[in-house]
């Protein structure tokens, strides 16, 4: 397929929006619950020497809405179809939050399509330690994508980190989220599609060099989940970022992208046979 800035791909009757920017080695970004491809822009801009690939899960952003829930495994299949459409055989992958679940499934179901794996602010599904009650309650509704006042009131409890501390950052985040918010129906379908999913049993069979990275001020995904991921994935290392919250790929994009870039560049020529924990 010819180089493009954006396009659509057909999958299971859905019209799926995908966006490609830059040139170089491919980097696939898979976003969180309710998120759109365009929310990745501040992070993607840090990878000037990469061909950055993003897509909207059905019901999100500019993709068509699903008629029924799409499982995590289904979205992993969609990610492989996106790569097929772009002629990409193998790519580095960054999976964030819900997208981290999809990235784990992609690495297990399609191991030859993943070069190196980054799991950011994510867990392993059923069996994971849940976030705070306030954070989990906010996650049940997409209202944070529509209402600036709701987002402002709940950002600290849900996301922590820079977004929780800084009013100007919250305003920027809200503006970005309102560009392509999920439909209420699509959001619920995505949420339902996560029910019952767990990677715990197959984590030990993920063969890729993996960076598990999280913030220590994330109310939604406690650090213990990242520790479990890094312990069970054979070739994983763990980085815990001080004072960072759930949105650290966006509200601290320069800081986190630099750490992820170092991992991707180093992993290309080094083995990570033992998990490494580092607080940074």
N, C-alpha and C positions, 0 to 999 in steps of 0.2 A: 504493500500500500504506500502511496506517495506521502511525503512528509505533510503534516497538517498541524493547525492550531487546535481545531476541534472538529468533531464529527459524531456520527451515531452508528451504532452497531446493533443488529437484530439478534435477539436471544430469547428463545421460548415465547415468541410472540410479543416481546417487549422491545421498545425503542430506547436504547441505552446511550446516554450521552457520555462521551469520553473526550478528554482534552490532553493534548501532547504539546509540550513546549521544550525548546532547547535542542541541542545536539550532543552526542557522545554516548557513553555507556548508559543503558536504560535503567531507570529507577521507577518502580511502581509504588504509588502511594494509595493506601486504602484507609478511608476515613471512618469516623466514629458514628454513633447512632444519630440519625437525623441529618448528618453532615452532607455537604455538597462538594464537588470537585473544586469549585472556586474558593472554598475556604482554605485550601492548601496554599494559596498564592504567596503569603509572606514566607512560608517555609520553603516552597518550591523555588522561590527567587534566590535562595542561598546556594543553589546547585547549578551554577552557570555552565558547568562543563558536563552536564548530564542531559539525557533525553528523558524528561520527567513525564510520566504517564499517570493520569487520574481518570476516574469514572464515577458516575452517579448510580448508586444502587436503585433499582426500580422503586418508585415512590418518593425518591429524594431528588432534589435539584431539578434538572431538566429532563430526567428520564420519565418514561410513562409509569403509571401507577399499576401495581400488581392486583390481581383479583383475589389472591390468597397469600398467606405468609410464605416467604422464601427463606429456606433454611440457610444456616451458615455454610453448609456444604454446597448449596446451590449458588451462593454468591462466590464461593471459591471457584466453582465451574465457570461462572460468568467472567471472573478475572482471567482465567485461562483463555476464554473466547476473545476477550479484549486483546490479549497478547497475540493470539492467532491473527486477528484482524490487522495488527500492526506489523506482523512478520517478526515478532520478537520470540526467540527460542528460550532464552534464559535471562532473568533480570534480578537485580537486587530489589528487595521488597521492604517497605516500611509500613507496618500495620499499627494503627493507632486506636486504642480503646476497643470498640466493637470491631474495627478493622483489624486489630491484632488477633482476634478470634478467627477472622477470615484468613489472615495471613498464615496462622498455624495450620488451618485446614488445607490451604493451598500447598504449603510445604510438605504436608503429609500425603495428600492425594496426588499431587503433581510435582514430585521432588526434582525432576529434571528441569522444571520451569523456573526454579528459584536458585539464584547464585548465593547470595548472602541475605540474612534475615534480621530485621530489626523489629522488636516488639516493644511498643511504647505505651505506657499507662494502661496496661491491659491485664487480663487474668485468663484462667483456663476454663471458665464456665462453671458448670455444676461442681460443687466441692470447694470453690474459691471462698475466701473470706469476704463478706459483703462490706460495702462502705457504710457510712453513718446513716442513720434512719432519715435524717433531713436530706442527704444527698440522694438516696434511693427513691424517696418520695418525689423529688423534683424530676428524676429520670422518667417517671411514669407518664409524664405529659410533655408535649412539644411546645408548651406555652412559652418557654424561654426563647424560642425562635421568633415569636410574634410580638411579645410585649416587652418594651424596654424597661418599664418599671418592675415587672416580675423578674427579669434578668438581673437588674441592679440589686434588688432585695435579696436574691438567692444565690448570686454568683459566689460569694465567699463560702457559703455552706456546701455548694455543689462542686465548685472547682478549686477553691483555695488558691495558693500561689499568687503570681503577679496580678491576675485578673481579680482575685478577691481583695487585694490590697490597694489597687490603683484605680481611681475613678475614670481617668482618661483612657486607660486600657479597657475597662468595661464598656465604655462608649464605642471604642473602635471595634471591639468584638461584636457588640450588638449590631452595629451598622453592617458588618460583614455577613452576619447570620441572616439578616433580613433581605439580602439580595436574592437568594434562592432558598427560601425555607421549605421544609418538607410539608406535604399535605398531612392533615391530621390522620386521615385514613392510612396513608402510606407509612407514617411513623408507627402506628399501631401494628401494621402488618410486619414491619421490620422488627419491632419488639417481640411480637409473637414468634417470629422465626428463630429467635435465640433460645426459646424454651427447650430445656432438656439437653442442650448441647454441652459437651465437655471434651477437652483434649487431654485430660489427665492420663488416660491409659496409653495414648500414642505419643506423648511428649518424648519418651525415651527413644523413639524411632524417627525423630526428626534429625537428619544427618548434617544439617547445614551449620556453618559458623554463624552464631546468633548473638546479637546484642539485645539484652533485656534492659530497658532503661525506664526509670520512673522518678517521680518527684517525692520527696518526703513530706510534702504538704498537700497531698491529694486525698480529699475526703471521700472520693468515689471509689478509688481502687487502692486499698491499703498496700503498703510496701511488702508485706508478707507474701502476697500473691506473686510479685516479681521474683522474690527469693525462691519460691517453689518452682517457677518456670525455669529459672537459671540452674537450679539444682537438678532438675529432671532432664533438661535438654543436654545431651552429652557434650556438645561443642559450644556451650553458651558462656557468656560473661555477663555480669550484672553491674550496672552503674546506677547509683542513687544520687539524684541531683538535689542539693540542699535548697530549701525554701521554694522549690518549684511545685506547682500544682498540676491539675489534670490537663490544663490547656498549654502545657509548656512548649509544645511544638509550635504554637502560634504566638503566645505572649512573650516567649523568650526564644524566638526562632533562630537568632544568630548564635546564641549560646548552645542550644541543643543540636542545631544542624552541624556546628563545628565538631561536636563530640561524635555524632553519627558519621560524619565524613571521615574522621580519623579511624573509626572502626572499619568502615567499608574499605578504605585504602589499605589499612594494615592487614585486614583479613584476607585480602587478595593474595598476600604472600606469606602469611603466617598461620600456623595451626593453633587453635584454641582448645587443646585437649582437655584442659581442666577449667571448671568454672572459676571466674575471677570476680570478686566483689570489690567495688570501689565506690566510695562516697566522694562526690566532687562538687 
